[in-house]
Protein backbone atom coordinates (compact mmCIF):
# COMPACT_ATOMS: atom_id res chain seq x y z
CA UNK A 1 0.00 0.00 0.00
CA UNK A 2 1.16 3.51 -0.85
CA UNK A 3 0.13 6.29 1.53
CA UNK A 4 -0.47 9.81 0.22
CA UNK A 5 -1.10 12.73 2.56
CA UNK A 6 -2.70 16.05 1.78
CA UNK A 7 -2.61 19.06 4.15
CA UNK A 8 -5.69 21.28 4.42
CA UNK A 9 -3.81 24.35 5.65
CA UNK A 10 -0.42 26.06 5.51
CA UNK A 11 0.45 25.09 9.08
CA UNK A 12 0.25 21.34 8.41
CA UNK A 13 1.90 21.83 5.02
CA UNK A 14 4.92 23.37 6.78
CA UNK A 15 5.11 20.51 9.31
CA UNK A 16 4.97 17.88 6.56
CA UNK A 17 7.72 19.62 4.62
CA UNK A 18 9.94 19.77 7.69
CA UNK A 19 9.24 16.12 8.47
CA UNK A 20 10.24 15.17 4.92
CA UNK A 21 13.47 17.16 5.19
CA UNK A 22 14.25 15.60 8.58
CA UNK A 23 13.82 12.07 7.20
CA UNK A 24 16.18 12.84 4.32
CA UNK A 25 18.65 14.49 6.69
CA UNK A 26 18.76 11.43 8.96
CA UNK A 27 19.29 9.12 5.99
CA UNK A 28 22.25 11.03 4.58
CA UNK A 29 23.73 11.78 8.02
CA UNK A 30 24.18 8.08 8.76
CA UNK A 31 26.05 7.46 5.51
CA UNK A 32 29.81 7.79 5.25
CA UNK A 33 30.73 9.33 1.89
CA UNK A 34 31.57 13.09 1.86
CA UNK A 35 28.98 13.63 -0.89
CA UNK A 36 26.28 12.16 1.36
CA UNK A 37 27.32 14.37 4.27
CA UNK A 38 27.24 17.34 1.89
CA UNK A 39 23.59 16.53 1.19
CA UNK A 40 22.89 16.20 4.93
CA UNK A 41 24.37 19.66 5.54
CA UNK A 42 22.54 21.18 2.57
CA UNK A 43 19.31 19.69 3.96
CA UNK A 44 19.88 21.54 7.25
CA UNK A 45 20.07 24.77 5.22
CA UNK A 46 16.73 23.88 3.62
CA UNK A 47 15.26 23.30 7.08
CA UNK A 48 16.30 26.81 8.10
CA UNK A 49 14.39 28.24 5.14
CA UNK A 50 11.19 26.33 5.95
CA UNK A 51 11.40 26.75 9.75
CA UNK A 52 12.10 30.47 9.54
CA UNK A 53 8.72 31.42 11.02
CA UNK A 54 9.33 32.99 14.44
CA UNK A 55 6.07 31.58 15.84
CA UNK A 56 6.59 27.95 14.79
CA UNK A 57 7.98 26.86 18.16
CA UNK A 58 5.25 28.63 20.13
CA UNK A 59 2.56 27.18 17.84
CA UNK A 60 3.87 23.68 18.44
CA UNK A 61 4.16 24.22 22.20
CA UNK A 62 0.57 25.47 22.34
CA UNK A 63 -0.66 22.51 20.29
CA UNK A 64 1.16 20.01 22.50
CA UNK A 65 -0.32 21.61 25.62
CA UNK A 66 -3.78 21.55 24.03
CA UNK A 67 -3.38 17.86 23.30
CA UNK A 68 -2.22 17.20 26.86
CA UNK A 69 -5.25 18.95 28.32
CA UNK A 70 -7.53 17.06 25.95
CA UNK A 71 -6.05 13.69 26.91
CA UNK A 72 -6.21 14.48 30.63
CA UNK A 73 -10.00 14.43 30.28
CA UNK A 74 -9.78 10.68 29.55
CA UNK A 75 -8.07 9.89 32.87
CA UNK A 76 -11.41 9.05 34.49
CA UNK A 77 -12.70 7.04 31.51
CA UNK A 78 -12.73 3.31 32.46
CA UNK A 79 -12.63 2.29 28.78
CA UNK A 80 -9.21 3.89 28.23
CA UNK A 81 -5.99 1.97 28.83
CA UNK A 82 -4.38 3.86 31.72
CA UNK A 83 -0.82 2.75 30.90
CA UNK A 84 -1.05 3.80 27.26
CA UNK A 85 -2.60 7.14 28.21
CA UNK A 86 0.08 7.85 30.83
CA UNK A 87 2.79 7.01 28.30
CA UNK A 88 1.43 9.54 25.80
CA UNK A 89 1.00 12.20 28.51
CA UNK A 90 4.57 11.69 29.71
CA UNK A 91 5.83 11.95 26.14
CA UNK A 92 3.87 15.17 25.64
CA UNK A 93 5.37 16.68 28.80
CA UNK A 94 8.92 15.63 27.89
CA UNK A 95 8.76 16.90 24.31
CA UNK A 96 7.09 20.16 25.35
CA UNK A 97 9.71 20.82 28.04
CA UNK A 98 12.55 20.25 25.56
CA UNK A 99 10.90 22.51 22.98
CA UNK A 100 10.26 25.33 25.45
CA UNK A 101 13.79 24.95 26.80
CA UNK A 102 15.36 25.43 23.36
CA UNK A 103 16.69 28.98 23.46
CA UNK A 104 16.58 31.50 20.63
CA UNK A 105 15.35 31.26 17.07
CA UNK A 106 15.43 27.88 15.38
CA UNK A 107 18.87 27.28 13.88
CA UNK A 108 20.35 30.50 15.30
CA UNK A 109 23.57 28.66 16.18
CA UNK A 110 24.01 27.88 12.48
CA UNK A 111 23.20 31.43 11.43
CA UNK A 112 25.84 32.68 13.87
CA UNK A 113 28.49 30.39 12.35
CA UNK A 114 30.18 32.43 9.60
CA UNK A 115 31.84 29.37 8.10
CA UNK A 116 28.54 27.49 7.76
CA UNK A 117 26.86 30.57 6.36
CA UNK A 118 29.59 30.88 3.72
CA UNK A 119 28.85 27.30 2.67
CA UNK A 120 25.12 27.99 2.65
CA UNK A 121 25.67 30.99 0.40
CA UNK A 122 27.68 28.93 -2.08
CA UNK A 123 25.29 25.95 -2.16
CA UNK A 124 22.58 28.24 -3.54
CA UNK A 125 24.74 28.61 -6.66
CA UNK A 126 24.72 25.52 -8.93
CA UNK A 127 28.11 23.87 -8.48
CA UNK A 128 29.11 26.66 -6.09
CA UNK A 129 30.58 24.40 -3.40
CA UNK A 130 33.49 23.17 -5.52
CA UNK A 131 37.01 22.68 -4.16
CA UNK A 132 38.31 25.95 -5.66
CA UNK A 133 35.32 27.93 -4.28
CA UNK A 134 35.48 26.58 -0.73
CA UNK A 135 38.89 25.04 0.01
CA UNK A 136 38.22 24.93 3.76
CA UNK A 137 34.97 23.04 3.15
CA UNK A 138 36.81 20.67 0.81
CA UNK A 139 39.37 20.05 3.56
CA UNK A 140 36.56 19.36 6.05
CA UNK A 141 35.09 16.80 3.65
CA UNK A 142 38.43 14.97 3.69
CA UNK A 143 38.12 14.34 7.43
CA UNK A 144 36.99 10.93 8.64
CA UNK A 145 33.33 9.99 8.36
CA UNK A 146 33.10 9.88 12.16
CA UNK A 147 34.45 13.44 12.50
CA UNK A 148 32.05 14.75 9.89
CA UNK A 149 29.15 12.91 11.52
CA UNK A 150 29.96 14.37 14.93
CA UNK A 151 30.27 17.90 13.53
CA UNK A 152 26.92 17.74 11.74
CA UNK A 153 25.25 16.22 14.80
CA UNK A 154 26.61 19.05 16.95
CA UNK A 155 25.38 21.72 14.53
CA UNK A 156 21.94 20.14 14.30
CA UNK A 157 21.49 19.30 18.01
CA UNK A 158 19.78 22.61 19.02
CA UNK A 159 17.12 21.96 16.34
CA UNK A 160 16.35 18.42 17.54
CA UNK A 161 13.58 19.41 20.03
CA UNK A 162 11.67 21.15 17.24
CA UNK A 163 11.64 18.02 15.10
CA UNK A 164 10.69 15.79 18.02
CA UNK A 165 7.70 18.09 18.58
CA UNK A 166 6.78 18.00 14.88
CA UNK A 167 6.94 14.19 14.88
CA UNK A 168 4.66 13.95 17.92
CA UNK A 169 2.10 16.46 16.63
CA UNK A 170 1.88 14.72 13.25
CA UNK A 171 1.64 11.29 14.89
CA UNK A 172 -1.27 12.42 17.04
CA UNK A 173 -2.93 14.00 14.01
CA UNK A 174 -2.53 10.86 11.90
CA UNK A 175 -3.99 8.73 14.69
CA UNK A 176 -7.04 11.00 15.04
CA UNK A 177 -8.88 9.74 11.97
CA UNK A 178 -10.72 6.51 11.14
CA UNK A 179 -9.90 4.79 7.82
CA UNK A 180 -12.84 4.17 5.49
CA UNK A 181 -12.82 2.07 2.31
CA UNK A 182 -13.92 4.01 -0.76
CA UNK A 183 -14.33 3.50 -4.52
CA UNK A 184 -13.45 6.16 -7.10
CA UNK A 185 -15.94 5.47 -9.86
CA UNK A 186 -14.32 5.87 -13.29
CA UNK A 187 -11.23 7.17 -11.54
CA UNK A 188 -12.94 10.09 -9.77
CA UNK A 189 -14.20 10.64 -6.23
CA UNK A 190 -15.99 13.57 -4.61
CA UNK A 191 -17.17 14.08 -1.04
CA UNK A 192 -19.01 17.03 0.43
CA UNK A 193 -17.44 18.06 3.74
CA UNK A 194 -20.27 20.42 4.71
CA UNK A 195 -17.98 22.91 6.39
CA UNK A 196 -16.39 20.37 8.74
CA UNK A 197 -12.83 21.31 9.63
CA UNK A 198 -10.10 18.81 8.83
CA UNK A 199 -6.37 19.38 8.91
CA UNK A 200 -5.09 16.52 6.79
CA UNK A 201 -6.21 13.49 4.84
CA UNK A 202 -4.49 10.18 4.27
CA UNK A 203 -5.17 8.16 1.15
CA UNK A 204 -3.97 4.57 0.85
CA UNK A 205 -4.11 2.47 -2.28
CA UNK A 206 -2.59 -0.69 -3.67
CA UNK A 207 0.62 0.06 -5.54
CA UNK A 208 -0.21 -2.65 -8.11
CA UNK A 209 -3.05 -0.45 -9.43
CA UNK A 210 -0.53 2.00 -10.86
CA UNK A 211 -2.84 4.84 -9.81
CA UNK A 212 -1.70 8.29 -8.69
CA UNK A 213 -4.16 10.55 -6.81
CA UNK A 214 -4.48 14.22 -7.63
CA UNK A 215 -6.13 15.77 -4.59
CA UNK A 216 -7.80 19.11 -4.00
CA UNK A 217 -9.85 20.00 -0.95
CA UNK A 218 -11.31 22.80 1.12
CA UNK A 219 -13.78 22.91 4.01
CA UNK A 220 -16.69 22.30 1.64
CA UNK A 221 -15.55 19.58 -0.75
CA UNK A 222 -12.92 16.93 -1.32
CA UNK A 223 -12.04 15.89 -4.87
CA UNK A 224 -9.71 13.08 -5.94
CA UNK A 225 -8.86 12.28 -9.53
CA UNK A 226 -6.70 9.26 -10.29
CA UNK A 227 -4.16 9.21 -13.09
CA UNK A 228 -1.46 6.88 -14.37
CA UNK A 229 1.96 7.59 -15.86
CA UNK A 230 2.83 6.67 -19.43
CA UNK A 231 6.30 6.08 -20.82
CA UNK A 232 6.96 9.81 -21.00
CA UNK A 233 5.77 10.10 -17.34
CA UNK A 234 2.96 12.43 -18.40
CA UNK A 235 -0.16 11.85 -16.23
CA UNK A 236 -3.05 10.15 -18.04
CA UNK A 237 -6.58 10.08 -16.53
CA UNK A 238 -7.76 6.67 -15.37
CA UNK A 239 -11.29 5.65 -16.30
CA UNK A 240 -11.52 2.47 -14.21
CA UNK A 241 -12.93 2.08 -10.70
CA UNK A 242 -10.17 2.56 -8.11
CA UNK A 243 -10.54 1.19 -4.55
CA UNK A 244 -8.75 3.17 -1.85
CA UNK A 245 -8.79 3.89 1.89
CA UNK A 246 -9.54 7.43 3.03
CA UNK A 247 -8.76 8.87 6.48
CA UNK A 248 -9.79 12.41 7.39
CA UNK A 249 -7.70 13.70 10.30
CA UNK A 250 -8.40 16.44 12.81
CA UNK A 251 -7.49 16.99 16.45
TORVEXRO-387644 format. One line per field, with one value per residue (C-alpha): residue number from 1; residue in one letter; x, y, z. Coordinates in steps of 0.001 Angstrom, whole numbers. Layout:
nr: NUM  ...
rest: A  ...
x: X  ...
y: Y  ...
z: Z  ...
This chain:
nr: 1  2  3  4  5  6  7  8  9  10  11  12  13  14  15  16  17  18  19  20  21  22  23  24  25  26  27  28  29  30  31  32  33  34  35  36  37  38  39  40  41  42  43  44  45  46  47  48  49  50  51  52  53  54  55  56  57  58  59  60  61  62  63  64  65  66  67  68  69  70  71  72  73  74  75  76  77  78  79  80  81  82  83  84  85  86  87  88  89  90  91  92  93  94  95  96  97  98  99  100  101  102  103  104  105  106  107  108  109  110  111  112  113  114  115  116  117  118  119  120  121  122  123  124  125  126  127  128  129  130  131  132  133  134  135  136  137  138  139  140  141  142  143  144  145  146  147  148  149  150  151  152  153  154  155  156  157  158  159  160  161  162  163  164  165  166  167  168  169  170  171  172  173  174  175  176  177  178  179  180  181  182  183  184  185  186  187  188  189  190  191  192  193  194  195  196  197  198  199  200  201  202  203  204  205  206  207  208  209  210  211  212  213  214  215  216  217  218  219  220  221  222  223  224  225  226  227  228  229  230  231  232  233  234  235  236  237  238  239  240  241  242  243  244  245  246  247  248  249  250  251
rest: X  X  X  X  X  X  X  X  X  X  X  X  X  X  X  X  X  X  X  X  X  X  X  X  X  X  X  X  X  X  X  X  X  X  X  X  X  X  X  X  X  X  X  X  X  X  X  X  X  X  X  X  X  X  X  X  X  X  X  X  X  X  X  X  X  X  X  X  X  X  X  X  X  X  X  X  X  X  X  X  X  X  X  X  X  X  X  X  X  X  X  X  X  X  X  X  X  X  X  X  X  X  X  X  X  X  X  X  X  X  X  X  X  X  X  X  X  X  X  X  X  X  X  X  X  X  X  X  X  X  X  X  X  X  X  X  X  X  X  X  X  X  X  X  X  X  X  X  X  X  X  X  X  X  X  X  X  X  X  X  X  X  X  X  X  X  X  X  X  X  X  X  X  X  X  X  X  X  X  X  X  X  X  X  X  X  X  X  X  X  X  X  X  X  X  X  X  X  X  X  X  X  X  X  X  X  X  X  X  X  X  X  X  X  X  X  X  X  X  X  X  X  X  X  X  X  X  X  X  X  X  X  X  X  X  X  X  X  X  X  X  X  X  X  X  X  X  X  X  X  X
x: 0  1160  128  -465  -1096  -2703  -2613  -5686  -3809  -423  449  248  1901  4921  5107  4967  7724  9940  9238  10242  13470  14252  13822  16184  18652  18760  19289  22246  23731  24181  26054  29810  30729  31573  28978  26281  27323  27244  23587  22894  24372  22542  19306  19877  20067  16729  15262  16304  14387  11193  11396  12097  8722  9333  6071  6591  7982  5255  2560  3875  4160  565  -664  1155  -316  -3784  -3381  -2217  -5254  -7534  -6047  -6211  -9997  -9779  -8067  -11411  -12701  -12727  -12629  -9213  -5990  -4378  -818  -1049  -2605  81  2793  1433  996  4566  5826  3873  5366  8922  8758  7095  9709  12550  10898  10259  13787  15359  16693  16578  15348  15426  18869  20349  23567  24014  23202  25839  28492  30183  31844  28545  26863  29592  28849  25118  25672  27680  25294  22582  24741  24715  28107  29109  30577  33485  37013  38310  35318  35479  38886  38215  34972  36815  39372  36563  35088  38432  38119  36992  33330  33100  34454  32049  29154  29959  30272  26922  25252  26609  25377  21942  21489  19779  17124  16349  13576  11673  11640  10686  7701  6783  6942  4661  2099  1883  1644  -1275  -2926  -2533  -3995  -7036  -8880  -10716  -9900  -12838  -12820  -13922  -14328  -13447  -15942  -14325  -11226  -12938  -14200  -15990  -17167  -19006  -17437  -20269  -17979  -16386  -12828  -10097  -6371  -5092  -6212  -4493  -5170  -3972  -4110  -2594  624  -213  -3046  -526  -2841  -1705  -4161  -4478  -6130  -7800  -9853  -11307  -13783  -16690  -15552  -12918  -12040  -9712  -8863  -6703  -4165  -1456  1964  2826  6300  6958  5766  2955  -164  -3052  -6580  -7761  -11291  -11519  -12929  -10174  -10536  -8750  -8792  -9538  -8761  -9788  -7699  -8397  -7489
y: 0  3511  6294  9813  12734  16052  19057  21276  24351  26060  25086  21340  21832  23366  20511  17876  19621  19769  16117  15173  17160  15596  12072  12844  14494  11430  9121  11029  11775  8078  7458  7786  9334  13087  13627  12161  14366  17342  16529  16203  19658  21176  19694  21543  24770  23878  23301  26808  28238  26325  26750  30470  31423  32985  31578  27952  26861  28633  27181  23679  24220  25466  22510  20013  21613  21551  17856  17201  18950  17058  13689  14483  14427  10683  9891  9051  7035  3313  2293  3895  1975  3862  2749  3805  7140  7849  7013  9545  12196  11687  11951  15168  16676  15631  16896  20160  20816  20247  22508  25332  24951  25427  28982  31502  31263  27882  27283  30500  28664  27877  31434  32676  30395  32429  29366  27493  30572  30885  27298  27990  30995  28932  25950  28241  28611  25520  23875  26659  24404  23165  22683  25950  27926  26576  25035  24934  23037  20673  20050  19356  16796  14969  14340  10930  9992  9882  13439  14755  12911  14371  17898  17735  16218  19046  21719  20137  19300  22612  21962  18416  19409  21153  18022  15792  18093  17997  14188  13952  16457  14715  11292  12417  14001  10859  8729  11001  9736  6509  4794  4174  2070  4010  3498  6160  5467  5874  7168  10087  10641  13572  14083  17030  18059  20422  22914  20368  21314  18814  19384  16524  13492  10176  8157  4571  2466  -690  59  -2650  -450  2004  4843  8288  10548  14222  15769  19109  20001  22797  22906  22305  19579  16934  15890  13078  12277  9256  9213  6881  7585  6669  6085  9814  10098  12427  11854  10155  10084  6670  5652  2468  2083  2565  1192  3171  3890  7427  8872  12408  13701  16444  16993
z: 0  -846  1533  220  2565  1778  4152  4419  5647  5506  9083  8407  5020  6781  9306  6557  4618  7692  8469  4925  5192  8579  7200  4317  6688  8956  5995  4580  8018  8761  5508  5251  1893  1856  -888  1360  4273  1895  1187  4931  5540  2573  3960  7246  5221  3617  7077  8101  5140  5953  9747  9543  11025  14437  15836  14787  18162  20132  17838  18439  22204  22338  20287  22497  25623  24028  23300  26856  28318  25949  26907  30630  30282  29550  32867  34487  31513  32460  28777  28230  28833  31720  30904  27259  28206  30826  28299  25799  28508  29713  26141  25644  28804  27892  24314  25355  28044  25562  22978  25451  26800  23360  23457  20635  17073  15380  13879  15304  16175  12477  11428  13868  12347  9596  8102  7757  6358  3716  2665  2652  400  -2078  -2157  -3545  -6656  -8929  -8475  -6088  -3399  -5517  -4161  -5656  -4284  -727  13  3764  3150  806  3562  6054  3654  3693  7427  8637  8355  12158  12501  9890  11519  14930  13528  11738  14801  16952  14528  14301  18014  19019  16344  17540  20027  17236  15096  18018  18577  14880  14880  17920  16629  13250  14891  17042  14008  11896  14689  15045  11972  11143  7823  5489  2313  -763  -4520  -7098  -9865  -13288  -11536  -9775  -6227  -4614  -1037  426  3740  4705  6388  8740  9632  8830  8912  6793  4843  4268  1150  852  -2283  -3666  -5540  -8109  -9425  -10862  -9811  -8688  -6811  -7631  -4588  -4004  -952  1118  4013  1645  -746  -1325  -4871  -5937  -9532  -10290  -13090  -14366  -15858  -19425  -20818  -21000  -17345  -18402  -16233  -18043  -16531  -15367  -16298  -14214  -10699  -8114  -4549  -1853  1887  3028  6477  7386  10301  12809  16453
